[in-house]
Amino acid sequence: MIILGVLWILWCALHSLLISRAAHDIAKKILGRRFPLYRFLYVGFSLITLVPVLWYQFTLPQQVIIPGTRLLRIGQGVLLVYAGFMFYAGARVYDMGYFIGLRQWRSLRQQKKTGSLPFHTDGILAYVRHPWYGGGIAFLWGAGSITDVFLLTRTILTFYIILGAFLEENRLKSELGQQYRAYCREVPMLVPWKKPPALKGKRKSS
C-alpha cells in the first residue's frame, strides 16, 4: 500500500501545483492569448491522471477492518445523503461552465473577454463556504466498505481537501480582501452548523 499512498500524494501535489499562481504565470507565457483554455486543460488533465491511480487501487487485495454493521450502514447512508445535497446545492450556485472551463473556451472562440467569476453568498453559500469540499469528505467516508486500502485513500484525500480549502481561502483573501475576510468570519468553512448571517455580495470560488 506504500505505492498507493505515494501515487495519491503525487496526484494531490500535482493537482495543487497546476492550480497555483506560479503555474498560472507560466501557462500565461506559454499559451499567450489562449490562456483561457488553461482551466479546461487542467480539469481534463486532472481526470486523466486520476484514472491510473484508481485502477491501481482497485487491483490491490483489500481487507475489511471495520465490519459493516447496521449502525455503520445507517451512518454512511446519512453521509451520502448529506454529500448529495451539498453537491446539488453547490451546483445551483456555482457557474459550472466556468468551473469546467467551457465558458472560457467559448469566450476565446468568440474573441470575448472571459471576465472573473463573481463573489456571491446566496443559496448554500450563505450557510457554508465550501459545500463541495464538505460534501466530498462526506462522500469519501460514506461510500463503500471500510477496508485497509480505502482507509488509506480516504485519509489522504480528506487531509488534501481540508488543506485545499485553506489554500484556496488564502488566495481569495488576497484577491477579494476585507469582503471575503468578513465572509469567512461569519460563515462556516465545511459544515453548515449555524444560522446564516445577513451578508450581501458575490462570491468567487469553487
N, C-alpha and C positions, 0 to 999 in steps of 0.2 A: 504493500500500500504506500510505501515511500514514494515510488514513482508517481502514483496518482496524486499524492499531495504536492509533489513538485510541479506536475502538469497544471494543477489548479492554481497554484501560486503564480506560475509563469503566465497563465492566461489572465488572471486578475491584474497582474502587474502590467502586462502589455495593454490590456483594456484601459487601464488608468493612464498609462503613458500617452496613448494616442489621443486622449481627450484633454490632455494638459495644454496649458498656454504655449509652452515651448514647442510642442508638436504642431499646434496651430500655426505658429510663426514659420516653422519650416515648411509646412504644407502650403502656406500662402506664397512662399518664394518659388516652390516647385510648380504649383498649379496656376498661379497667377490669377487671371480673371475667372478661371474655372474653380476657384476655391469653394464656391457654394456647393460643389459636388462632394466635398470632404465628408459631410455628415452622412450622406448616403453610402459612400465608400466605407466609412468607419463602421456603420451598422452591419453592412454586408460582410466585412472582414471579421467582425466580432462573431457573427453567427457561423461563418465558415470554419473559423478556428475552434469554435466550441464543439463541433461535431466529432473530431478525433478524440477529444478529452472524454466526452460522454461515451463514445464507442469503447474506449479502453476501460472505462469504469464498469460498463455492463459486461465485459468479458471476464472480470475478476470474480473468483468464488467469494460468496458472502455468507456470513454467519449472523443470525438474528441474536442480538444482545439484549433486547427488551421485548418480551413476549407481547403479542398483540391482544391484550386483554380488552374486555368490553369498555372499561373506563378509558383506556388509551385510544380506542377507536372513536369514542364519543369526543374526546378532546381533540383528536386530529380532524374530525369532521367539523368541529367548531372553527378550527384554524383555517380549514379550506373554504368554509362559507365566508369567513372574515376576509380572506385573501381575495376571493372572487368579487366581493363587494368593493374592496379597495381598488382592484384593477378596473372594475366597471366605473366607479365614481371618478377615478383618475382620468380615464379615457374621455369622460364627459367634459372635463375642464382643460385638458391638455390639447394643444394643437398637434394632432397625430401626424399630419403631413410634414410639419416642421421637425417633429421628433425623429421620424424615419429619414428625413432628408429629401422627400419628394417635392415639397414646396420650394426648396432652394433650387432643385434641379429644374423645375418648371420655370422659375424666375430667370434662371440662366438661359434657358432656351428661348424665352420671350424677351430676353435682354432687359429685364426689370430688376430693380434693386430688391433684395430679399427682405431687408429690414430685420429687426431683432424680435425675439419672442417676448411678448409683453408680460409685465408683472401684474398678477391679479390674485385676489384672495377670495374668490367666490366658490360656491359648491363645497366639495370636500376639503379644499384648501383653507377654508375657514376653521376647520377642525384639526387638521394635521398637515404639516409642511411637506411630507414626503409619503403620500399614500401608496405609491408603487413600491417604495423601499420597504415600508412596513408590511405591505401585502406580500412582497417577495419573501421576507423572513417567515411569515406565517405559512406560506405555501411550502417552503423548504421543510418545515417541521411537521406539516400536516399531511404531506403526500408520502405514501409508501411505508414499508416496514422499517423499523429501526435496526439496521444491520451495521456491522463494523465498517464496511465500505461507505455506506451512505451517511453514517455518523461523521466520518472524516470530511466528506463533501459538504454536509450541512454546516459543520463548524467553520470551515474555511470560508464558505460563501457568506455565512452570517456576519463574520468579522469584516469581510470585504464590503458588504452592503453598508454596514454601520460606518466604516472608515470612508466609504464613498460619499455618504451623506454629509459627513463633516467636511470633506474636501470640497464638495460642491457648495456647501454653505459659505466656506471661506471665499470662494470665487464670487458668489453672489453678493456677499457683504462688500467685497471690494468694488464690484460693478454698480451695485444699487445703493450703497451707503446706508444712511440712517433709516431710510424707509424699510429696508429689509431687516435691519437690526431690531427695529421696533416689532416687526412681524415675528421674528424669532423669539422675542421675549414674551409674546402673547399666545403663540400657537405651538403646541407640542410638536416634536420632530417626527416621531414614528407612530405613536399610539394616541388616538383622539380621546384623551381622558378628562377634558374639562370643557365647559361651555365656551363657544366661540366668542371672541371679542368683537366689538363694532369697528373692525378695521376696513378701510377702504383703499382701493388701489388695484394694481395689476401685478401679477407675479410671473417671473421669468425663470423657468427651471424645468426639471423632469421628474 
